[in-house]
Amino acid sequence: KADKEKTKAGITGVEIAARIIKECKPYCQGVHIMALGWESKIPALLEQAEI
């Protein structure tokens, strides 16, 4: 059960971060991503953020 919750949290976190990055793109030249143990999620984040 804990693994499922962690997976769901990771997916939700990626979705939220991607949405924020997409909304900020017109106003900044880049983003600094600090994954802190979730480095494996960075490719999905970049894809969803359309970077």
Distance bins in CASP14 RR format, pairs under 12 A and 6 or more apart:
PFRMAT RR
TARGET T0000
AUTHOR 0000-0000-0000
RMODE 2
METHOD distances of the structure
MODEL  1
1 7 0 0 0 0 0 1 0 0 0 0 0
1 8 0 0 0 0 0 1 0 0 0 0 0
2 8 0 0 0 0 0 1 0 0 0 0 0
2 9 0 0 0 0 0 1 0 0 0 0 0
3 9 0 0 0 0 0 1 0 0 0 0 0
3 10 0 0 0 0 0 1 0 0 0 0 0
4 10 0 0 0 0 0 1 0 0 0 0 0
4 11 0 0 0 0 0 1 0 0 0 0 0
5 11 0 0 0 0 0 1 0 0 0 0 0
5 12 0 0 0 0 0 1 0 0 0 0 0
6 12 0 0 0 0 0 1 0 0 0 0 0
6 13 0 0 0 0 0 1 0 0 0 0 0
6 37 0 0 0 0 0 1 0 0 0 0 0
6 38 0 0 0 0 1 0 0 0 0 0 0
6 41 0 0 0 0 0 1 0 0 0 0 0
7 13 0 0 0 0 0 1 0 0 0 0 0
7 14 0 0 0 0 0 1 0 0 0 0 0
7 38 0 0 0 0 0 1 0 0 0 0 0
7 40 0 0 0 0 0 1 0 0 0 0 0
7 41 0 0 0 0 0 1 0 0 0 0 0
8 14 0 0 0 0 0 1 0 0 0 0 0
8 15 0 0 0 0 0 1 0 0 0 0 0
9 15 0 0 0 0 0 1 0 0 0 0 0
9 16 0 0 0 0 0 1 0 0 0 0 0
9 38 0 0 0 0 1 0 0 0 0 0 0
9 41 0 0 0 0 0 1 0 0 0 0 0
10 16 0 0 0 0 1 0 0 0 0 0 0
10 17 0 0 0 0 1 0 0 0 0 0 0
10 18 0 0 0 0 0 1 0 0 0 0 0
10 35 0 0 0 0 0 1 0 0 0 0 0
10 36 0 0 0 0 0 1 0 0 0 0 0
10 37 0 0 0 0 0 1 0 0 0 0 0
10 38 1 0 0 1 0 0 0 0 0 0 0
10 40 0 0 0 0 1 0 0 0 0 0 0
10 41 1 0 0 1 0 0 0 0 0 0 0
10 42 0 0 0 0 0 1 0 0 0 0 0
10 44 0 0 0 0 1 0 0 0 0 0 0
10 45 0 0 0 0 1 0 0 0 0 0 0
11 17 0 0 0 0 0 1 0 0 0 0 0
11 18 0 0 0 0 0 1 0 0 0 0 0
11 38 0 0 0 0 0 1 0 0 0 0 0
11 40 0 0 0 0 0 1 0 0 0 0 0
11 41 0 0 0 0 1 0 0 0 0 0 0
11 44 0 0 0 0 1 0 0 0 0 0 0
11 45 0 0 0 0 0 1 0 0 0 0 0
11 48 0 0 0 0 0 1 0 0 0 0 0
12 18 0 0 0 0 0 1 0 0 0 0 0
12 19 0 0 0 0 0 1 0 0 0 0 0
12 38 0 0 0 0 0 1 0 0 0 0 0
12 41 0 0 0 0 0 1 0 0 0 0 0
12 44 0 0 0 0 0 1 0 0 0 0 0
12 45 0 0 0 0 0 1 0 0 0 0 0
12 48 0 0 0 0 0 1 0 0 0 0 0
13 19 0 0 0 0 1 0 0 0 0 0 0
13 20 0 0 0 0 1 0 0 0 0 0 0
13 21 0 0 0 0 0 1 0 0 0 0 0
13 33 0 0 0 0 0 1 0 0 0 0 0
13 35 0 0 0 0 0 1 0 0 0 0 0
13 38 0 0 0 0 1 0 0 0 0 0 0
13 41 1 0 0 1 0 0 0 0 0 0 0
13 44 0 0 0 0 0 1 0 0 0 0 0
13 45 0 0 0 0 1 0 0 0 0 0 0
13 48 0 0 0 0 0 1 0 0 0 0 0
13 49 0 0 0 0 0 1 0 0 0 0 0
14 20 0 0 0 0 0 1 0 0 0 0 0
14 21 0 0 0 0 0 1 0 0 0 0 0
14 33 0 0 0 0 0 1 0 0 0 0 0
14 35 0 0 0 0 0 1 0 0 0 0 0
14 38 0 0 0 0 1 0 0 0 0 0 0
14 40 0 0 0 0 0 1 0 0 0 0 0
14 41 1 0 1 0 0 0 0 0 0 0 0
14 42 0 0 0 0 1 0 0 0 0 0 0
14 43 0 0 0 0 1 0 0 0 0 0 0
14 44 1 0 1 0 0 0 0 0 0 0 0
14 45 1 0 1 0 0 0 0 0 0 0 0
14 46 0 0 0 0 1 0 0 0 0 0 0
14 47 0 0 0 0 1 0 0 0 0 0 0
14 48 1 0 0 1 0 0 0 0 0 0 0
14 49 0 0 0 0 1 0 0 0 0 0 0
15 21 0 0 0 0 0 1 0 0 0 0 0
15 22 0 0 0 0 0 1 0 0 0 0 0
15 41 0 0 0 0 0 1 0 0 0 0 0
15 44 0 0 0 0 1 0 0 0 0 0 0
15 45 0 0 0 0 1 0 0 0 0 0 0
15 47 0 0 0 0 0 1 0 0 0 0 0
15 48 1 0 0 1 0 0 0 0 0 0 0
15 49 0 0 0 0 0 1 0 0 0 0 0
16 22 0 0 0 0 0 1 0 0 0 0 0
16 23 0 0 0 0 0 1 0 0 0 0 0
16 41 0 0 0 0 0 1 0 0 0 0 0
16 45 0 0 0 0 1 0 0 0 0 0 0
16 48 0 0 0 0 0 1 0 0 0 0 0
16 49 0 0 0 0 0 1 0 0 0 0 0
17 23 0 0 0 0 0 1 0 0 0 0 0
17 24 0 0 0 0 0 1 0 0 0 0 0
17 31 0 0 0 0 1 0 0 0 0 0 0
17 32 0 0 0 0 0 1 0 0 0 0 0
17 33 1 0 0 1 0 0 0 0 0 0 0
17 34 0 0 0 0 0 1 0 0 0 0 0
17 35 0 0 0 0 1 0 0 0 0 0 0
17 38 0 0 0 0 1 0 0 0 0 0 0
17 41 0 0 0 0 1 0 0 0 0 0 0
17 42 0 0 0 0 1 0 0 0 0 0 0
17 44 0 0 0 0 1 0 0 0 0 0 0
17 45 1 0 1 0 0 0 0 0 0 0 0
17 46 0 0 0 0 0 1 0 0 0 0 0
17 47 0 0 0 0 0 1 0 0 0 0 0
17 48 0 0 0 0 1 0 0 0 0 0 0
17 49 1 0 0 1 0 0 0 0 0 0 0
17 51 0 0 0 0 0 1 0 0 0 0 0
18 24 0 0 0 0 0 1 0 0 0 0 0
18 25 0 0 0 0 0 1 0 0 0 0 0
18 31 0 0 0 0 0 1 0 0 0 0 0
18 33 0 0 0 0 0 1 0 0 0 0 0
18 41 0 0 0 0 0 1 0 0 0 0 0
18 42 0 0 0 0 0 1 0 0 0 0 0
18 43 0 0 0 0 0 1 0 0 0 0 0
18 44 0 0 0 0 1 0 0 0 0 0 0
18 45 1 0 1 0 0 0 0 0 0 0 0
18 46 0 0 0 0 1 0 0 0 0 0 0
18 47 0 0 0 0 1 0 0 0 0 0 0
18 48 1 1 0 0 0 0 0 0 0 0 0
18 49 1 0 1 0 0 0 0 0 0 0 0
18 50 0 0 0 0 1 0 0 0 0 0 0
18 51 0 0 0 0 1 0 0 0 0 0 0
19 25 0 0 0 0 0 1 0 0 0 0 0
19 45 0 0 0 0 0 1 0 0 0 0 0
19 48 0 0 0 0 1 0 0 0 0 0 0
19 49 0 0 0 0 1 0 0 0 0 0 0
19 50 0 0 0 0 0 1 0 0 0 0 0
20 27 0 0 0 0 0 1 0 0 0 0 0
20 28 0 0 0 0 0 1 0 0 0 0 0
20 31 0 0 0 0 1 0 0 0 0 0 0
20 33 0 0 0 0 0 1 0 0 0 0 0
20 45 0 0 0 0 0 1 0 0 0 0 0
20 48 0 0 0 0 0 1 0 0 0 0 0
20 49 0 0 0 0 1 0 0 0 0 0 0
21 27 0 0 0 0 0 1 0 0 0 0 0
21 28 0 0 0 0 1 0 0 0 0 0 0
21 30 0 0 0 0 1 0 0 0 0 0 0
21 31 1 0 1 0 0 0 0 0 0 0 0
21 32 0 0 0 0 0 1 0 0 0 0 0
21 33 0 0 0 0 1 0 0 0 0 0 0
21 42 0 0 0 0 0 1 0 0 0 0 0
21 45 1 0 0 1 0 0 0 0 0 0 0
21 46 0 0 0 0 1 0 0 0 0 0 0
21 47 0 0 0 0 0 1 0 0 0 0 0
21 48 0 0 0 0 1 0 0 0 0 0 0
21 49 1 0 1 0 0 0 0 0 0 0 0
21 50 0 0 0 0 1 0 0 0 0 0 0
21 51 1 0 0 1 0 0 0 0 0 0 0
22 28 0 0 0 0 0 1 0 0 0 0 0
22 31 0 0 0 0 0 1 0 0 0 0 0
22 45 0 0 0 0 0 1 0 0 0 0 0
22 46 0 0 0 0 0 1 0 0 0 0 0
22 47 0 0 0 0 0 1 0 0 0 0 0
22 48 0 0 0 0 1 0 0 0 0 0 0
22 49 1 0 1 0 0 0 0 0 0 0 0
22 50 1 0 0 1 0 0 0 0 0 0 0
22 51 0 0 0 0 1 0 0 0 0 0 0
23 31 0 0 0 0 0 1 0 0 0 0 0
23 49 0 0 0 0 1 0 0 0 0 0 0
23 50 0 0 0 0 0 1 0 0 0 0 0
24 30 0 0 0 0 1 0 0 0 0 0 0
24 31 1 0 0 1 0 0 0 0 0 0 0
24 32 0 0 0 0 0 1 0 0 0 0 0
24 49 0 0 0 0 1 0 0 0 0 0 0
24 51 0 0 0 0 0 1 0 0 0 0 0
25 31 0 0 0 0 1 0 0 0 0 0 0
25 49 1 0 0 1 0 0 0 0 0 0 0
25 50 0 0 0 0 1 0 0 0 0 0 0
25 51 0 0 0 0 1 0 0 0 0 0 0
28 51 0 0 0 0 0 1 0 0 0 0 0
29 51 0 0 0 0 0 1 0 0 0 0 0
30 46 0 0 0 0 0 1 0 0 0 0 0
30 49 0 0 0 0 0 1 0 0 0 0 0
30 51 0 0 0 0 1 0 0 0 0 0 0
31 42 0 0 0 0 0 1 0 0 0 0 0
31 45 0 0 0 0 1 0 0 0 0 0 0
31 46 0 0 0 0 1 0 0 0 0 0 0
31 49 0 0 0 0 1 0 0 0 0 0 0
31 51 1 0 0 1 0 0 0 0 0 0 0
33 39 0 0 0 0 1 0 0 0 0 0 0
33 41 0 0 0 0 1 0 0 0 0 0 0
33 42 1 0 0 1 0 0 0 0 0 0 0
33 43 0 0 0 0 0 1 0 0 0 0 0
33 44 0 0 0 0 0 1 0 0 0 0 0
33 45 1 0 0 1 0 0 0 0 0 0 0
33 46 0 0 0 0 1 0 0 0 0 0 0
33 49 0 0 0 0 1 0 0 0 0 0 0
33 51 0 0 0 0 1 0 0 0 0 0 0
34 41 0 0 0 0 0 1 0 0 0 0 0
34 42 0 0 0 0 0 1 0 0 0 0 0
34 45 0 0 0 0 0 1 0 0 0 0 0
35 41 1 0 0 1 0 0 0 0 0 0 0
35 42 1 0 1 0 0 0 0 0 0 0 0
35 43 0 0 0 0 0 1 0 0 0 0 0
35 44 0 0 0 0 0 1 0 0 0 0 0
35 45 0 0 0 0 1 0 0 0 0 0 0
35 46 0 0 0 0 0 1 0 0 0 0 0
36 42 0 0 0 0 0 1 0 0 0 0 0
38 44 0 0 0 0 0 1 0 0 0 0 0
38 45 0 0 0 0 1 0 0 0 0 0 0
39 45 0 0 0 0 0 1 0 0 0 0 0
39 46 0 0 0 0 0 1 0 0 0 0 0
41 47 0 0 0 0 0 1 0 0 0 0 0
41 48 0 0 0 0 1 0 0 0 0 0 0
41 49 0 0 0 0 0 1 0 0 0 0 0
42 48 0 0 0 0 0 1 0 0 0 0 0
42 49 0 0 0 0 0 1 0 0 0 0 0
42 51 0 0 0 0 0 1 0 0 0 0 0
43 49 0 0 0 0 0 1 0 0 0 0 0
43 51 0 0 0 0 0 1 0 0 0 0 0
44 51 0 0 0 0 0 1 0 0 0 0 0
45 51 0 0 0 0 1 0 0 0 0 0 0
END
